[in-house]
Amino acid sequence: MQGYCVKCRASREMRDTKSITMKNGKPATQGICPVCGTKMFRIGKG
């Protein structure tokens, strides 16, 4: 799944993705950037 890496400033394919629920109750997907290792998020069902 694609996500935006703030550190690299590019859209990349996330690694080790998992579905989470944010504090406001909305669904999101969390993963890791394959290049720099920073946490990445994509808001919405995924």
PDB file of N, CA, C and O in Angstrom:
ATOM      1  N   MET A   1       0.834  -1.177   0.000  1.00  0.00           N
ATOM      2  CA  MET A   1       0.000   0.000   0.000  1.00  0.00           C
ATOM      3  C   MET A   1       0.887   1.252   0.000  1.00  0.00           C
ATOM      4  O   MET A   1       1.905   1.308   0.689  1.00  0.00           O
ATOM      5  N   GLN A   2       0.482   2.243  -0.779  1.00  0.00           N
ATOM      6  CA  GLN A   2       1.230   3.482  -0.896  1.00  0.00           C
ATOM      7  C   GLN A   2       0.981   4.385   0.312  1.00  0.00           C
ATOM      8  O   GLN A   2      -0.123   4.415   0.856  1.00  0.00           O
ATOM      9  N   GLY A   3       1.995   5.104   0.716  1.00  0.00           N
ATOM     10  CA  GLY A   3       1.889   6.097   1.782  1.00  0.00           C
ATOM     11  C   GLY A   3       2.879   7.203   1.500  1.00  0.00           C
ATOM     12  O   GLY A   3       3.753   7.052   0.647  1.00  0.00           O
ATOM     13  N   TYR A   4       2.752   8.325   2.215  1.00  0.00           N
ATOM     14  CA  TYR A   4       3.645   9.450   2.002  1.00  0.00           C
ATOM     15  C   TYR A   4       4.660   9.511   3.132  1.00  0.00           C
ATOM     16  O   TYR A   4       4.286   9.558   4.304  1.00  0.00           O
ATOM     17  N   CYS A   5       5.925   9.510   2.790  1.00  0.00           N
ATOM     18  CA  CYS A   5       6.993   9.622   3.773  1.00  0.00           C
ATOM     19  C   CYS A   5       7.356  11.096   3.904  1.00  0.00           C
ATOM     20  O   CYS A   5       7.786  11.724   2.936  1.00  0.00           O
ATOM     21  N   VAL A   6       7.183  11.648   5.108  1.00  0.00           N
ATOM     22  CA  VAL A   6       7.469  13.058   5.340  1.00  0.00           C
ATOM     23  C   VAL A   6       8.968  13.320   5.281  1.00  0.00           C
ATOM     24  O   VAL A   6       9.392  14.374   4.807  1.00  0.00           O
ATOM     25  N   LYS A   7       9.764  12.389   5.749  1.00  0.00           N
ATOM     26  CA  LYS A   7      11.217  12.567   5.767  1.00  0.00           C
ATOM     27  C   LYS A   7      11.801  12.544   4.354  1.00  0.00           C
ATOM     28  O   LYS A   7      12.630  13.388   4.015  1.00  0.00           O
ATOM     29  N   CYS A   8      11.378  11.591   3.533  1.00  0.00           N
ATOM     30  CA  CYS A   8      11.866  11.483   2.151  1.00  0.00           C
ATOM     31  C   CYS A   8      11.142  12.449   1.207  1.00  0.00           C
ATOM     32  O   CYS A   8      11.638  12.760   0.124  1.00  0.00           O
ATOM     33  N   ARG A   9       9.963  12.917   1.632  1.00  0.00           N
ATOM     34  CA  ARG A   9       9.099  13.765   0.802  1.00  0.00           C
ATOM     35  C   ARG A   9       8.722  13.083  -0.505  1.00  0.00           C
ATOM     36  O   ARG A   9       8.811  13.672  -1.582  1.00  0.00           O
ATOM     37  N   ALA A  10       8.295  11.823  -0.384  1.00  0.00           N
ATOM     38  CA  ALA A  10       7.913  11.054  -1.561  1.00  0.00           C
ATOM     39  C   ALA A  10       6.880   9.999  -1.178  1.00  0.00           C
ATOM     40  O   ALA A  10       6.820   9.563  -0.028  1.00  0.00           O
ATOM     41  N   SER A  11       6.069   9.594  -2.152  1.00  0.00           N
ATOM     42  CA  SER A  11       5.136   8.491  -1.950  1.00  0.00           C
ATOM     43  C   SER A  11       5.879   7.192  -2.190  1.00  0.00           C
ATOM     44  O   SER A  11       6.559   7.023  -3.203  1.00  0.00           O
ATOM     45  N   ARG A  12       5.739   6.285  -1.250  1.00  0.00           N
ATOM     46  CA  ARG A  12       6.435   5.002  -1.346  1.00  0.00           C
ATOM     47  C   ARG A  12       5.510   3.872  -0.908  1.00  0.00           C
ATOM     48  O   ARG A  12       4.483   4.103  -0.269  1.00  0.00           O
ATOM     49  N   GLU A  13       5.886   2.666  -1.257  1.00  0.00           N
ATOM     50  CA  GLU A  13       5.175   1.471  -0.826  1.00  0.00           C
ATOM     51  C   GLU A  13       5.554   1.193   0.631  1.00  0.00           C
ATOM     52  O   GLU A  13       6.734   1.044   0.948  1.00  0.00           O
ATOM     53  N   MET A  14       4.549   1.125   1.520  1.00  0.00           N
ATOM     54  CA  MET A  14       4.828   0.898   2.938  1.00  0.00           C
ATOM     55  C   MET A  14       5.209  -0.544   3.206  1.00  0.00           C
ATOM     56  O   MET A  14       4.753  -1.460   2.522  1.00  0.00           O
ATOM     57  N   ARG A  15       6.044  -0.733   4.206  1.00  0.00           N
ATOM     58  CA  ARG A  15       6.497  -2.050   4.627  1.00  0.00           C
ATOM     59  C   ARG A  15       5.911  -2.331   6.013  1.00  0.00           C
ATOM     60  O   ARG A  15       5.710  -1.394   6.786  1.00  0.00           O
ATOM     61  N   ASP A  16       5.637  -3.568   6.341  1.00  0.00           N
ATOM     62  CA  ASP A  16       5.085  -3.979   7.647  1.00  0.00           C
ATOM     63  C   ASP A  16       3.817  -3.203   7.993  1.00  0.00           C
ATOM     64  O   ASP A  16       3.728  -2.596   9.060  1.00  0.00           O
ATOM     65  N   THR A  17       2.837  -3.225   7.091  1.00  0.00           N
ATOM     66  CA  THR A  17       1.607  -2.468   7.311  1.00  0.00           C
ATOM     67  C   THR A  17       0.704  -3.156   8.326  1.00  0.00           C
ATOM     68  O   THR A  17       0.672  -4.383   8.430  1.00  0.00           O
ATOM     69  N   LYS A  18      -0.034  -2.328   9.074  1.00  0.00           N
ATOM     70  CA  LYS A  18      -1.052  -2.843   9.992  1.00  0.00           C
ATOM     71  C   LYS A  18      -2.163  -1.815  10.106  1.00  0.00           C
ATOM     72  O   LYS A  18      -1.917  -0.610  10.064  1.00  0.00           O
ATOM     73  N   SER A  19      -3.388  -2.301  10.251  1.00  0.00           N
ATOM     74  CA  SER A  19      -4.548  -1.433  10.388  1.00  0.00           C
ATOM     75  C   SER A  19      -4.648  -0.964  11.836  1.00  0.00           C
ATOM     76  O   SER A  19      -4.527  -1.759  12.767  1.00  0.00           O
ATOM     77  N   ILE A  20      -4.871   0.336  12.011  1.00  0.00           N
ATOM     78  CA  ILE A  20      -5.005   0.908  13.338  1.00  0.00           C
ATOM     79  C   ILE A  20      -6.241   1.805  13.377  1.00  0.00           C
ATOM     80  O   ILE A  20      -6.825   2.112  12.337  1.00  0.00           O
ATOM     81  N   THR A  21      -6.631   2.220  14.571  1.00  0.00           N
ATOM     82  CA  THR A  21      -7.691   3.196  14.744  1.00  0.00           C
ATOM     83  C   THR A  21      -7.076   4.404  15.438  1.00  0.00           C
ATOM     84  O   THR A  21      -6.455   4.275  16.493  1.00  0.00           O
ATOM     85  N   MET A  22      -7.254   5.576  14.839  1.00  0.00           N
ATOM     86  CA  MET A  22      -6.682   6.791  15.412  1.00  0.00           C
ATOM     87  C   MET A  22      -7.471   7.226  16.647  1.00  0.00           C
ATOM     88  O   MET A  22      -8.539   6.680  16.924  1.00  0.00           O
ATOM     89  N   LYS A  23      -6.953   8.201  17.384  1.00  0.00           N
ATOM     90  CA  LYS A  23      -7.592   8.670  18.617  1.00  0.00           C
ATOM     91  C   LYS A  23      -9.014   9.171  18.385  1.00  0.00           C
ATOM     92  O   LYS A  23      -9.865   9.057  19.266  1.00  0.00           O
ATOM     93  N   ASN A  24      -9.274   9.728  17.198  1.00  0.00           N
ATOM     94  CA  ASN A  24     -10.608  10.242  16.910  1.00  0.00           C
ATOM     95  C   ASN A  24     -11.554   9.154  16.397  1.00  0.00           C
ATOM     96  O   ASN A  24     -12.693   9.458  16.042  1.00  0.00           O
ATOM     97  N   GLY A  25     -11.108   7.892  16.349  1.00  0.00           N
ATOM     98  CA  GLY A  25     -11.959   6.779  15.975  1.00  0.00           C
ATOM     99  C   GLY A  25     -11.932   6.426  14.497  1.00  0.00           C
ATOM    100  O   GLY A  25     -12.588   5.467  14.089  1.00  0.00           O
ATOM    101  N   LYS A  26     -11.198   7.166  13.691  1.00  0.00           N
ATOM    102  CA  LYS A  26     -11.144   6.891  12.261  1.00  0.00           C
ATOM    103  C   LYS A  26     -10.083   5.828  11.959  1.00  0.00           C
ATOM    104  O   LYS A  26      -9.059   5.755  12.638  1.00  0.00           O
ATOM    105  N   PRO A  27     -10.336   5.005  10.933  1.00  0.00           N
ATOM    106  CA  PRO A  27      -9.360   3.964  10.576  1.00  0.00           C
ATOM    107  C   PRO A  27      -8.168   4.544   9.817  1.00  0.00           C
ATOM    108  O   PRO A  27      -8.289   5.557   9.128  1.00  0.00           O
ATOM    109  N   ALA A  28      -7.032   3.894   9.953  1.00  0.00           N
ATOM    110  CA  ALA A  28      -5.816   4.301   9.244  1.00  0.00           C
ATOM    111  C   ALA A  28      -4.921   3.080   9.083  1.00  0.00           C
ATOM    112  O   ALA A  28      -5.141   2.043   9.709  1.00  0.00           O
ATOM    113  N   THR A  29      -3.919   3.219   8.240  1.00  0.00           N
ATOM    114  CA  THR A  29      -2.924   2.174   8.045  1.00  0.00           C
ATOM    115  C   THR A  29      -1.565   2.737   8.402  1.00  0.00           C
ATOM    116  O   THR A  29      -1.210   3.836   7.977  1.00  0.00           O
ATOM    117  N   GLN A  30      -0.807   1.992   9.178  1.00  0.00           N
ATOM    118  CA  GLN A  30       0.514   2.424   9.606  1.00  0.00           C
ATOM    119  C   GLN A  30       1.544   1.472   9.036  1.00  0.00           C
ATOM    120  O   GLN A  30       1.323   0.261   8.994  1.00  0.00           O
ATOM    121  N   GLY A  31       2.667   2.012   8.599  1.00  0.00           N
ATOM    122  CA  GLY A  31       3.739   1.187   8.060  1.00  0.00           C
ATOM    123  C   GLY A  31       5.079   1.862   8.251  1.00  0.00           C
ATOM    124  O   GLY A  31       5.193   2.864   8.958  1.00  0.00           O
ATOM    125  N   ILE A  32       6.089   1.303   7.615  1.00  0.00           N
ATOM    126  CA  ILE A  32       7.452   1.812   7.721  1.00  0.00           C
ATOM    127  C   ILE A  32       7.982   2.097   6.324  1.00  0.00           C
ATOM    128  O   ILE A  32       7.749   1.326   5.393  1.00  0.00           O
ATOM    129  N   CYS A  33       8.702   3.218   6.181  1.00  0.00           N
ATOM    130  CA  CYS A  33       9.312   3.572   4.906  1.00  0.00           C
ATOM    131  C   CYS A  33      10.460   2.608   4.625  1.00  0.00           C
ATOM    132  O   CYS A  33      11.322   2.421   5.483  1.00  0.00           O
ATOM    133  N   PRO A  34      10.490   1.990   3.441  1.00  0.00           N
ATOM    134  CA  PRO A  34      11.553   1.035   3.131  1.00  0.00           C
ATOM    135  C   PRO A  34      12.917   1.689   2.937  1.00  0.00           C
ATOM    136  O   PRO A  34      13.936   1.001   3.007  1.00  0.00           O
ATOM    137  N   VAL A  35      12.964   2.994   2.696  1.00  0.00           N
ATOM    138  CA  VAL A  35      14.235   3.684   2.436  1.00  0.00           C
ATOM    139  C   VAL A  35      14.866   4.203   3.726  1.00  0.00           C
ATOM    140  O   VAL A  35      16.030   3.919   4.010  1.00  0.00           O
ATOM    141  N   CYS A  36      14.081   4.978   4.523  1.00  0.00           N
ATOM    142  CA  CYS A  36      14.674   5.628   5.695  1.00  0.00           C
ATOM    143  C   CYS A  36      14.231   5.033   7.025  1.00  0.00           C
ATOM    144  O   CYS A  36      14.844   5.321   8.053  1.00  0.00           O
ATOM    145  N   GLY A  37      13.173   4.205   7.036  1.00  0.00           N
ATOM    146  CA  GLY A  37      12.734   3.553   8.265  1.00  0.00           C
ATOM    147  C   GLY A  37      11.790   4.371   9.125  1.00  0.00           C
ATOM    148  O   GLY A  37      11.502   3.973  10.254  1.00  0.00           O
ATOM    149  N   THR A  38      11.295   5.509   8.630  1.00  0.00           N
ATOM    150  CA  THR A  38      10.372   6.364   9.363  1.00  0.00           C
ATOM    151  C   THR A  38       8.965   5.781   9.318  1.00  0.00           C
ATOM    152  O   THR A  38       8.595   5.120   8.348  1.00  0.00           O
ATOM    153  N   LYS A  39       8.169   6.028  10.379  1.00  0.00           N
ATOM    154  CA  LYS A  39       6.770   5.605  10.384  1.00  0.00           C
ATOM    155  C   LYS A  39       6.002   6.384   9.331  1.00  0.00           C
ATOM    156  O   LYS A  39       6.208   7.584   9.151  1.00  0.00           O
ATOM    157  N   MET A  40       5.114   5.685   8.639  1.00  0.00           N
ATOM    158  CA  MET A  40       4.275   6.296   7.604  1.00  0.00           C
ATOM    159  C   MET A  40       2.824   5.993   7.941  1.00  0.00           C
ATOM    160  O   MET A  40       2.522   4.953   8.526  1.00  0.00           O
ATOM    161  N   PHE A  41       1.920   6.908   7.568  1.00  0.00           N
ATOM    162  CA  PHE A  41       0.511   6.716   7.800  1.00  0.00           C
ATOM    163  C   PHE A  41      -0.272   6.972   6.526  1.00  0.00           C
ATOM    164  O   PHE A  41       0.121   7.771   5.676  1.00  0.00           O
ATOM    165  N   ARG A  42      -1.394   6.269   6.420  1.00  0.00           N
ATOM    166  CA  ARG A  42      -2.376   6.547   5.369  1.00  0.00           C
ATOM    167  C   ARG A  42      -3.737   6.512   6.043  1.00  0.00           C
ATOM    168  O   ARG A  42      -4.145   5.484   6.582  1.00  0.00           O
ATOM    169  N   ILE A  43      -4.435   7.633   6.011  1.00  0.00           N
ATOM    170  CA  ILE A  43      -5.722   7.738   6.664  1.00  0.00           C
ATOM    171  C   ILE A  43      -6.802   7.139   5.772  1.00  0.00           C
ATOM    172  O   ILE A  43      -6.795   7.348   4.559  1.00  0.00           O
ATOM    173  N   GLY A  44      -7.731   6.394   6.371  1.00  0.00           N
ATOM    174  CA  GLY A  44      -8.816   5.761   5.641  1.00  0.00           C
ATOM    175  C   GLY A  44      -8.670   4.251   5.667  1.00  0.00           C
ATOM    176  O   GLY A  44      -7.628   3.712   6.041  1.00  0.00           O
ATOM    177  N   LYS A  45      -9.746   3.580   5.259  1.00  0.00           N
ATOM    178  CA  LYS A  45      -9.707   2.113   5.223  1.00  0.00           C
ATOM    179  C   LYS A  45      -8.677   1.644   4.224  1.00  0.00           C
ATOM    180  O   LYS A  45      -8.492   2.255   3.172  1.00  0.00           O
ATOM    181  N   GLY A  46      -8.009   0.560   4.556  1.00  0.00           N
ATOM    182  CA  GLY A  46      -7.010   0.081   3.624  1.00  0.00           C
ATOM    183  C   GLY A  46      -6.757  -1.305   3.742  1.00  0.00           C
ATOM    184  O   GLY A  46      -5.929  -1.847   3.010  1.00  0.00           O
TER     185      GLY A  46
END
